[in-house]
Amino acid sequence: MQAANIFTKTNVIFFFCWVVIASIIYSPFVLTIGMIGLIATALVRFDWTKRFPLDIDWAAIRQLRHFHRAPAFWAVTLFFFLVVFSFSPEQEMNFWLERLRIKMPFIFLPLTFFIFPRFTERQLDGLWYFMLVALSITAIAIIFNFFLHQEVIIEQMKRGKPMPTPRNHIRFSLLCALGILAGLQLSLKGYYWRKVWERKLIIGMTIFLFGFIHFLSVRTGILCLYAALAVLTLYYTFIPFGGRVRKKRYLLGLAMLLGLAALPLLAYRYVPSVKAKIDYMIWDLQQFQQGKGNLTADAGRIHSLIIGYEIFKEHPITGIGMGNLRQEVHSRFEDQYPDSNEKHMPHNQFLYVMAGSGLIGLAVFLVGILVPFFYRQNYQRPFFLGFYVVMMIAFMLEHTIENSLGVALFVFFLLVLLNHTPKTSPTKLI
């Protein structure tokens, strides 16, 4: 009977959610296992009164008949079908199939989370708590490694190299930004798992991660975090409570915005890694302006945007086709920027979609983004709002969901939050 208490469907679901979060940080192989585990768990039920406790959960599967009535979930599948319908026989088949494979979570996971039982607020808070702990432990290891090889890492950062992190430094910085937002939410709610003293631990980890993301000096993560904090500050400042906005709330909001503006300046002055990164970025842009920047990192990103927009202008309605995009981008890099070290795909998710599938594809893409955001006023949920700001800024700076790690980061957190969407629109703001 002890196993019956532990191996419930909900506990197994959240075990695989923990696996997904940890593997986004550490392991692409385990990430696949975690997602497969979530899908498998959706299809089975646990009945410990039987000799073989696992059985097909037909009741959950029958819920899929109502999937069309859940626009927030089926809208997420559009990211997958956008690739499917961009197929043409003339395309580079291997690249198109690779896009299709990467986007498969957009078709299977919405179905999975739709038939999951609705997560309670405490279960969701426990998931954010786990993420906060996992990120804090990882951050400590990164800092320890930095001080072991400080001179080498600083020198590399002066040449545009990132600080060593598990897997991808940009995706890790985005996860840190989400972790900080989660920590703020838990702190404001006074959440703790078992002991009251954990509240202080949560506040401490949140402050630590806020300092760490500056130490890490990944511009995408820092910009996404500050944008989310600014939007949430405005949210709490101007949304009326009790029918009116108090003067003190205006003053507090203004003070917080000024503080957010001042912190990057202080970080540049007192954090060596931040200074090295900003100095390199300034030098990089100066090289580009002088026409000497074809070999630098930021120049490559700017060139990718120029090429992406050129492709879109030539194929504005349907795009060049997702399967043809890589070949066309590489060809134009060779013609226009032959000295470039790397041939970057368009470093903007919206432009990537526009170049590959035109205005039609962009319209489908925006439906996939906007429907979950406005469904039952999800934008009134602070963490949901913060998550969207982080991801939308990331979309403008990177082609975020064109690799498996970015897809997992976006679709997993989005669906976890959608699963907890209230059955009716909120009548008051948190």
Protein Blocks (a to p, Z undefined) as FASTA:
>chain_A
ZZmmmmgfklmmmmmmmmmmmmmmmomklmmmmmmmmmmmmmpccdfkbmblcdcdfklm
mmmmmmmmmmklmmmmmmmmmmmmmgcfkbcfklmmmmmmmmmmmmmmmmmmmmpccddf
klmmmmmmmmmmmmmmmmmmmmmmmmmmmmmmmmmmmnopacddehjfklmmmmmmmmmm
mmmmmmmnopafklmklmmmmmmmmmmmmmmmmmnopaklmmmmmmmmmmmmmmmmmmcg
ehiacfklmmmmmmmmmmmmmmmmmmmmmmmklmmmmmmmmmmmmmmmnopammpmklmm
mmmmmmmmmmmmmmmmnonojklmmmmmmmmmmmmmmmbmbdcddfbfklmmmmmnojml
mmmmmmmmmmmmmgghlmmpmklmmmmmmmmmmmmmpcfklcfklmmmmmmmmmmmmmmp
cfbdcfbdZZ
